[in-house]
């Protein structure tokens, strides 16, 4: 049951009810977005998501039958190859289901990292694995090249004839991916709905096929969705989507243009889906609301005036884990506006997908922002394609040390406002010294997050900035964030500070087309991100490391901590 606990009724809720926004969304009324010709035209093309529950465009029975047959045939593992909206909802659904069912292992490959590719392939047996290639357009570069890398790696142990029988495509009709799958004789091709954008596709075949393959009953899932769709499309003050939209928008008007998402570990994958939906839908035209998945409630023990908190209780099997999370919430400053939700099982996720989709469409209406396009994501893609075509741009400078540690060549490129810095420490001082109250900081890392010491070192950087500078601080996984918060970073307000990281791969995976290797693709994406952010006047630097070892990343994190301590001491001396 969708229930949100909020301290008060926010004024814009009455406006949404009076202007019948919820029912007009269900009716796919593009005139809601008539504040610009482009917005209303885009809405007219991409509102097919509003009744996916009550009017599914692809037969649920056919999806369930395919999944049941695959499981009966000995399916043990599903590997989803995709990016952005085609992967976020499936990751959320299948990770929530992992404890509930665990019938089939589900893995997501949305990374350029050869470490991630090799790690996944080492854990699967091709004869009991389905590889789903999921892409609406069929042309997104990351899944296209990831599939090529997977096929190259598996060629030594699986014949091409056998491998194609393990491939499944989910793509919009008429795409190049559909054409390829049919020509090569893949196991199945599932058509997407062209009027449903990627981040609104959770309850389309993009989300439903993975759900069915890991053992979720689609009828039960969609029963929850149908009830949520009914409630969220009502022009009523107790509509949960109206309440959520009003909470976000009215606090946004008060300068709280960020929210921290707090949940036990199991629920954080939902935060990734919410992060993309909110940031990519609303972060444009100089506006935006930043979602931040926060691990440390102590960072909210003092109200900085620029954020709210959204808390999700999830089912946890250990008493200690539940109590630990509840105790952490006691440290939240009561002055921070807060909204509370609860999810007990994977089927209830459907309700929250619908609530958030309707609420963000309402926020777009209130903010006069088209929630269905992503113009700055497209511009970043073009920058990457240019680098792959013309070659990697030279760094501004390079050095062989990180602090006192001799690591090998570290390449550094800085945004124009930091011209003149000539060493790594100076670049970090310039970047971190530019942070002021109301800003946010993000580590945009094109690195493997698995492996000893890697994530821990990156979290040290993120957390250190959050504590020292008292700002919202984010850790973003590349290239995933390019299709998520990357839109907000480039198209939203200029209040972000960005540390972009990439590294040479010790055992790269070569490619025969478009990019020299997966590692080269990651470096091009990091460089393209720097170029696009800098072109929009953002404060950013790109550090390309000689390797991605935990030792190298820890050396960088220690240098960042030193710089933060220096800046903090200098600020204290000035007071």
C-alpha positions in Angstrom: 0.0 0.0 0.0 1.4 3.4 -1.0 1.6 5.5 2.1 3.9 8.5 2.6 4.3 10.1 5.9 4.9 13.9 5.6 4.7 16.5 8.2 2.3 18.9 6.4 0.3 19.5 3.3 2.2 21.6 0.8 0.4 24.4 -1.1 1.1 23.2 -4.6 -0.9 20.0 -3.9 -4.1 22.0 -4.0 -3.0 23.6 -7.3 -2.4 20.1 -8.8 -5.8 18.9 -7.7 -7.6 22.0 -8.9 -6.0 21.9 -12.3 -6.6 18.2 -12.7 -3.0 17.5 -13.5 -3.1 13.8 -12.4 -6.0 12.8 -14.6 -4.6 14.8 -17.5 -1.4 12.9 -17.2 -3.3 9.6 -17.4 -5.1 10.9 -20.5 -1.7 11.8 -22.1 -2.7 15.4 -22.3 0.4 17.1 -23.8 -1.2 20.5 -23.4 0.0 20.3 -19.7 3.4 21.3 -21.2 2.4 24.1 -23.5 4.8 26.5 -21.9 7.0 25.8 -25.0 6.3 24.3 -28.4 9.2 21.9 -28.0 8.0 20.7 -24.6 4.4 20.0 -25.8 5.7 18.3 -28.9 8.0 16.1 -26.9 5.2 15.2 -24.4 2.9 14.3 -27.2 5.4 11.6 -28.3 6.5 10.3 -24.9 3.5 9.9 -22.6 2.8 6.2 -23.4 4.0 5.3 -19.9 1.0 6.7 -18.1 -1.2 3.6 -18.5 1.3 0.8 -18.8 -0.3 -1.0 -15.9 -3.9 -0.9 -17.1 -3.1 -1.1 -20.8 0.2 -3.0 -21.3 1.3 -2.7 -24.9 2.9 -6.2 -25.0 1.0 -9.3 -23.7 2.1 -10.2 -20.1 1.3 -13.8 -20.8 3.8 -13.9 -23.6 6.5 -12.5 -21.4 5.7 -14.8 -18.6 5.6 -17.9 -20.9 9.0 -17.1 -22.4 10.5 -16.7 -18.9 8.8 -19.9 -17.6 10.1 -21.9 -20.6 13.6 -20.5 -20.0 13.6 -21.4 -16.3 12.2 -24.9 -17.1 15.0 -25.3 -19.6 17.7 -24.9 -17.0 18.3 -21.1 -16.9 20.6 -20.2 -14.1 21.9 -16.7 -15.0 20.7 -13.6 -16.8 23.2 -11.0 -17.9 21.6 -7.7 -18.9 23.7 -5.6 -21.3 22.4 -2.0 -21.5 22.7 1.5 -20.3 20.5 4.2 -18.5 16.8 3.6 -18.5 17.1 0.1 -19.9 19.0 -1.1 -16.9 18.0 0.9 -13.8 14.6 -0.6 -13.2 15.7 -4.2 -13.9 18.5 -3.8 -11.4 16.1 -2.5 -8.8 13.5 -5.2 -9.4 16.0 -8.1 -9.4 18.1 -7.0 -6.5 14.9 -6.5 -4.3 13.9 -10.0 -5.4 17.2 -11.5 -4.7 16.3 -12.2 -1.0 12.7 -13.0 -1.8 13.3 -15.6 -4.5 16.8 -16.2 -5.8 15.6 -18.6 -8.5 18.0 -17.1 -11.2 21.1 -15.0 -10.7 20.8 -11.6 -12.4 23.8 -9.5 -13.4 23.9 -6.1 -15.1 26.7 -5.1 -17.5 26.5 -1.3 -17.9 30.2 -0.6 -17.4 33.1 0.1 -19.8 35.4 -1.6 -17.3 37.2 -4.8 -18.5 37.4 -5.7 -14.8 33.6 -5.8 -14.7 33.2 -7.7 -18.0 35.8 -10.4 -17.1 34.3 -10.6 -13.6 30.8 -11.3 -14.9 32.0 -13.8 -17.6 34.0 -15.7 -15.0 30.9 -16.4 -13.0 28.6 -17.6 -15.8 28.2 -20.8 -17.8 27.1 -19.8 -21.3 24.9 -22.9 -21.8 22.7 -21.9 -18.8 22.9 -18.1 -19.3 20.7 -15.7 -21.3 22.3 -12.4 -22.5 19.7 -9.7 -22.8 20.8 -6.7 -24.9 18.5 -3.9 -24.0 18.4 -0.6 -25.9 15.4 1.4 -27.1 17.3 3.0 -30.0 19.5 0.0 -30.6 22.3 2.5 -31.3 23.6 3.4 -27.8 27.4 3.0 -27.9 28.0 1.3 -24.5 25.8 -1.8 -24.9 26.8 -2.1 -28.6 30.5 -2.3 -27.7 29.9 -4.3 -24.5 28.1 -7.0 -26.6 31.1 -7.0 -29.0 33.5 -7.4 -26.1 31.4 -10.2 -24.6 31.2 -12.1 -27.9 35.0 -11.7 -28.4 35.7 -13.0 -25.0 33.3 -16.0 -25.3 34.5 -16.9 -28.8 37.2 -19.2 -27.3 34.7 -21.4 -25.5 31.4 -21.1 -27.4 30.6 -21.3 -31.1 28.9 -18.4 -32.7 26.0 -20.7 -33.6 25.5 -21.7 -30.0 26.0 -18.2 -28.6 23.2 -16.5 -30.7 20.8 -19.0 -29.2 21.6 -17.4 -25.8 21.0 -13.8 -27.0 17.7 -11.9 -26.5 17.0 -8.3 -27.7 14.7 -5.7 -26.2 14.5 -2.8 -28.5 12.0 -0.5 -30.3 10.6 -1.7 -33.6 12.7 -0.8 -36.6 16.0 -0.4 -34.7 19.4 -1.6 -36.0 19.5 -4.0 -32.9 16.2 -5.6 -34.0 17.5 -6.0 -37.5 20.8 -7.6 -36.3 18.9 -10.0 -33.9 16.6 -11.2 -36.6 19.3 -11.6 -39.2 21.5 -13.6 -36.8 18.7 -15.7 -35.4 18.7 -14.7 -31.8 16.6 -16.6 -29.3 14.0 -13.8 -29.1 13.3 -10.2 -29.9 10.9 -8.2 -27.6 9.6 -4.9 -29.0 9.6 -1.8 -26.8 6.9 0.8 -26.9 8.2 3.9 -28.9 6.1 6.3 -26.9 7.7 5.3 -23.6 11.1 6.9 -22.8 13.8 4.8 -21.2 13.6 6.2 -17.6 9.8 5.8 -17.7 10.0 2.2 -18.9 10.1 0.2 -15.6 6.7 -1.4 -16.2 7.2 -2.0 -19.9 8.9 -5.1 -21.4 12.2 -3.5 -20.5 11.5 -4.1 -16.8 9.0 -6.9 -17.0 11.1 -9.5 -18.9 14.0 -9.3 -16.4 11.4 -9.5 -13.5 9.8 -12.6 -14.9 13.2 -14.3 -15.6 14.2 -14.1 -11.9 10.9 -15.6 -10.8 8.6 -12.6 -10.1 5.0 -13.3 -10.8 4.0 -10.6 -13.3 0.3 -10.8 -12.5 1.0 -10.0 -8.8 3.5 -7.2 -9.8 1.0 -5.6 -12.2 -1.9 -5.9 -9.7 0.0 -3.6 -7.4 0.7 -1.4 -10.4 -2.9 -1.2 -11.5 -4.0 0.0 -8.0 -1.2 2.5 -7.9 -2.0 3.9 -11.3 -5.7 4.3 -10.2 -4.6 6.2 -7.1 -1.9 8.3 -8.7 -4.2 9.5 -11.5 -6.9 10.7 -9.2 -7.4 14.4 -8.8 -7.4 14.1 -5.0 -5.4 15.6 -2.2 -4.6 12.2 -0.8 -3.1 11.1 -4.2 0.5 10.0 -3.1 2.0 11.3 -6.3 0.5 14.7 -5.7 1.9 14.7 -2.2 5.4 13.7 -3.4 5.4 16.3 -6.2 4.2 19.0 -3.8 6.9 18.1 -1.3 9.6 18.3 -3.9 8.4 21.4 -5.7 7.4 23.6 -2.7 10.7 22.8 -1.0 12.5 23.6 -4.3 10.9 27.0 -4.2 12.4 27.5 -0.8 15.9 26.8 -2.1 16.0 23.1 -1.2 16.9 21.9 -4.7 18.5 18.7 -3.4 17.3 15.7 -1.5 19.2 13.0 0.3 17.8 9.5 -0.2 18.3 7.4 3.0 17.5 3.6 3.1 19.1 0.4 4.4 21.6 -1.2 2.0 19.0 -3.3 0.2 17.0 -0.3 -0.9 19.8 1.8 -2.4 19.3 0.3 -5.8 15.9 2.0 -5.8 17.8 5.2 -5.2 19.7 4.7 -8.5 16.4 4.4 -10.4 15.0 7.5 -8.6 18.2 9.4 -9.2 18.0 9.0 -13.0 14.2 9.7 -13.1 14.5 12.9 -11.1 17.8 14.3 -12.4 17.4 13.6 -16.1 13.7 14.6 -16.1 14.0 17.9 -14.3 17.7 19.0 -14.7 17.6 21.3 -17.7 17.2 25.0 -18.6 19.1 26.1 -15.5 16.7 24.3 -13.2 16.8 20.9 -11.5 16.5 18.9 -8.3 19.5 16.8 -7.3 18.9 13.3 -5.8 21.7 12.1 -3.5 22.0 8.5 -2.2 23.5 9.2 1.2 25.2 6.5 3.3 25.9 8.6 6.4 23.0 10.2 8.2 25.5 12.2 10.3 26.0 14.4 7.2 22.5 15.6 7.8 22.9 16.4 11.5 22.9 20.1 10.7 20.5 21.8 8.3 22.3 23.6 5.5 19.1 24.9 4.1 19.5 23.4 0.6 18.1 19.9 1.0 15.3 17.7 2.1 15.4 14.0 3.1 13.4 11.1 1.7 13.6 8.0 3.8 12.7 4.5 2.6 12.3 1.6 5.1 12.8 -1.7 3.4 12.3 -5.3 4.7 15.5 -6.5 6.4 15.9 -9.9 7.9 18.3 -9.0 10.6 17.1 -7.2 13.7 20.5 -5.5 14.1 20.4 -4.1 10.6 16.9 -2.6 11.1 17.8 -1.1 14.5 21.1 0.3 13.1 19.2 2.2 10.4 16.6 3.4 12.8 19.3 4.7 15.1 21.0 6.6 12.3 17.8 8.5 11.5 17.8 10.0 15.0 20.8 12.2 13.9 18.8 14.0 11.2 18.3 17.7 12.0 14.5 18.0 12.5 14.6 21.3 10.6 15.2 19.3 7.4 11.9 18.5 5.7 11.4 14.8 5.5 9.2 12.3 3.7 9.0 8.6 4.7 8.0 5.5 2.7 8.2 1.8 3.2 8.6 -1.2 0.8 8.2 -4.8 2.1 8.7 -6.8 -1.1 9.6 -6.6 -4.8 6.0 -6.6 -6.0 5.4 -3.3 -4.1 8.1 -1.7 -6.2 5.6 -1.3 -9.0 3.6 1.1 -6.8 6.6 3.3 -6.2 7.7 3.3 -9.8 4.3 4.7 -10.8 4.1 7.2 -7.9 7.5 8.6 -8.8 6.8 8.8 -12.5 3.5 10.6 -12.0 5.1 12.9 -9.4 8.0 13.9 -11.6 5.7 14.5 -14.5 3.8 16.8 -12.1 7.0 18.6 -11.1 7.8 19.2 -14.7 4.4 20.9 -15.1 5.0 23.0 -12.0 8.6 23.9 -12.9 7.8 24.5 -16.5 10.4 22.0 -17.6 9.8 19.2 -20.1 10.3 16.0 -18.2 10.7 13.7 -21.2 13.8 14.9 -23.1 17.5 14.9 -22.2 19.2 17.5 -24.5 22.5 17.6 -22.7 22.9 13.8 -22.7 22.8 14.0 -26.5 25.5 16.7 -26.6 27.8 14.7 -24.4 27.4 11.6 -26.6 28.5 13.8 -29.6 31.6 14.9 -27.8 32.6 11.3 -27.1 32.0 10.2 -30.7 34.2 13.2 -31.8 37.0 12.0 -29.5 36.8 8.4 -30.8 36.9 9.7 -34.3 39.6 12.4 -34.0 41.7 11.0 -31.1 42.1 11.7 -27.4 42.9 15.4 -26.6 46.2 16.0 -24.9 46.1 16.8 -21.1 47.0 20.2 -19.7 49.9 18.6 -17.8 51.1 15.3 -16.5 53.2 14.2 -13.5 54.6 11.0 -12.1 53.5 11.4 -8.4 50.3 11.5 -6.4 51.5 13.3 -3.3 54.7 11.6 -2.3 53.8 8.3 -4.1 55.5 7.5 -7.4 52.7 6.0 -9.4 53.6 6.6 -13.0 52.1 9.2 -15.3 49.0 11.0 -14.1 47.3 13.1 -16.7 45.3 16.2 -15.7 42.9 18.4 -17.7 41.2 21.4 -16.1 38.3 23.6 -16.9 39.2 27.1 -18.3 38.5 28.9 -15.0 41.4 26.9 -13.5 43.9 27.7 -16.2 47.4 28.4 -14.7 47.5 25.4 -12.3 50.5 23.2 -13.2 50.4 20.3 -10.7 47.9 17.8 -9.3 47.8 19.3 -5.8 47.2 22.7 -7.3 44.4 21.4 -9.5 42.7 19.8 -6.5 43.1 22.9 -4.4 41.6 25.0 -7.1 38.6 22.6 -7.6 37.9 22.0 -3.9 38.6 25.6 -2.9 35.8 26.7 -5.3 33.1 24.9 -3.3 30.8 27.3 -1.5 27.6 26.9 0.6 24.7 25.6 -1.6 27.0 23.8 -4.0 27.2 20.1 -4.5 30.2 17.9 -5.2 30.4 14.8 -7.4 33.1 12.2 -8.1 32.4 11.0 -11.6 34.4 7.8 -11.8 35.0 5.7 -14.9 36.5 3.0 -12.8 35.7 -0.5 -11.6 34.0 -0.4 -8.3 34.7 -4.0 -7.5 38.0 -5.1 -6.1 39.7 -4.5 -2.8 40.1 -0.9 -1.8 38.6 0.8 -4.9 35.1 1.8 -3.7 36.5 2.5 -0.3 39.0 5.0 -1.6 36.4 6.8 -3.8 34.0 6.9 -0.8 36.7 8.5 1.3 36.9 11.3 -1.3 33.1 11.7 -1.4 32.6 11.6 2.3 35.6 13.8 3.0 34.2 16.6 0.9 30.8 16.2 2.4 32.1 16.5 5.9 34.6 19.3 5.4 32.7 21.5 3.0 29.2 20.8 4.5 27.7 20.2 1.0 25.8 17.4 -0.7 28.4 15.0 -2.0 27.9 12.3 -4.6 29.7 9.2 -5.9 28.7 8.6 -9.6 29.5 5.5 -11.6 30.6 6.1 -15.2 29.3 5.7 -17.8 26.0 5.1 -16.0 25.7 8.6 -14.6 26.0 10.1 -18.1 22.5 8.9 -18.8 21.3 10.0 -15.3 22.7 12.8 -13.2 24.9 13.8 -16.2 21.9 15.7 -17.6 21.4 17.7 -14.4 25.2 18.3 -14.1 25.2 20.0 -17.5 21.7 21.4 -17.9 20.8 22.3 -14.4 21.9 25.2 -12.2 25.6 25.9 -12.1 26.1 24.8 -8.5 28.1 21.5 -9.1 31.8 20.8 -8.7 33.1 17.8 -10.5 36.1 15.5 -10.1 36.2 13.2 -13.1 38.4 10.1 -12.8 39.5 7.4 -15.3 42.4 5.1 -15.5 44.4 2.8 -17.8 43.3 -0.8 -17.6 46.0 -3.3 -16.7 44.4 -6.0 -18.9 42.2 -4.1 -21.4 39.7 -5.7 -23.8 40.5 -4.7 -27.4 37.7 -3.9 -29.9 37.8 -4.0 -33.6 35.5 -1.1 -34.4 34.6 2.4 -33.1 37.0 2.3 -30.1 40.4 0.7 -29.8 39.4 -1.0 -26.5 36.9 -0.7 -23.7 39.4 1.2 -21.7 39.8 3.7 -24.6 36.0 4.1 -24.6 36.0 4.9 -20.9 38.8 7.5 -21.3 37.0 9.1 -24.2 33.8 9.3 -22.2 35.6 10.9 -19.2 37.3 13.4 -21.5 34.1 14.1 -23.3 32.3 14.8 -20.0 35.0 17.3 -19.1 34.7 19.0 -22.4 30.9 19.3 -22.2 30.9 20.4 -18.6 33.6 23.0 -19.2 31.8 24.3 -22.2 28.9 25.1 -19.9 31.1 26.9 -17.4 31.1 24.2 -14.8 33.9 23.7 -12.3 35.6 20.5 -13.2 38.9 18.6 -13.6 39.7 15.3 -15.2 42.4 13.1 -13.7 43.5 10.0 -15.7 45.4 7.6 -13.6 48.1 5.2 -14.8 46.1 2.3 -13.3 43.0 1.6 -11.2 44.6 -0.4 -8.4 43.3 0.1 -4.9 46.7 1.5 -3.9 46.7 4.2 -6.6 43.1 5.2 -5.7 44.0 5.3 -2.0 47.0 7.6 -2.7 44.6 9.9 -4.5 42.1 9.8 -1.7 44.9 10.7 0.8 46.0 13.6 -1.3 42.4 14.9 -1.4 42.1 14.6 2.4 45.3 16.5 2.8 44.1 19.3 0.5 40.8 19.5 2.3 42.6 19.8 5.7 44.8 22.6 4.3 41.8 24.5 3.0 39.9 24.0 6.3 42.8 25.3 8.3 43.3 28.3 6.0 39.6 29.2 6.3 39.8 28.9 10.1 42.8 31.3 10.2 40.9 33.9 8.2 38.0 33.9 10.6 
